[in-house]
Amino acid sequence: MLQPNGPQREAFEALRQAAQDSAANLRGTCPSEMPQTPYARLDAVKTRLATMVEAMNAIRPKLQDFYGSLNDEQKAKFNIMAPPPGATAQQ
């Protein structure tokens, strides 16, 4: 839909890789069992939130680089793009 050029493809690949790495890190913070104590549950939430912040810090500059490489027409198309069919927000 966007028909990216070579440098744009490279920037998109960096964004895609950062998103995949961040998703893997987030999956790693999901406890396999519910922590038994309130303190352990809070620690699990703290770890998950810290990993989310790390993910945002990893993805945001890659998104800025990719988005900044687009021309106005590509940006307009990108702004209205929907997630691909079958994509979920679940980890």
Residue pairs with C-beta under 8 A, 6 or more apart in sequence:
1 77
1 81
2 8
2 70
2 74
2 77
2 78
3 74
4 12
4 69
4 70
4 74
7 69
8 66
8 69
8 70
8 74
11 62
11 65
11 66
11 69
12 66
14 62
14 65
14 66
15 59
15 62
15 63
15 65
15 66
18 58
18 59
18 62
19 59
19 62
21 58
22 54
22 55
22 58
22 59
23 55
23 91
25 51
25 54
25 55
26 48
26 51
26 52
26 55
26 91
27 91
28 51
29 44
29 47
29 48
29 51
30 48
30 91
31 44
34 41
35 41
35 43
35 44
67 75
67 78
70 78
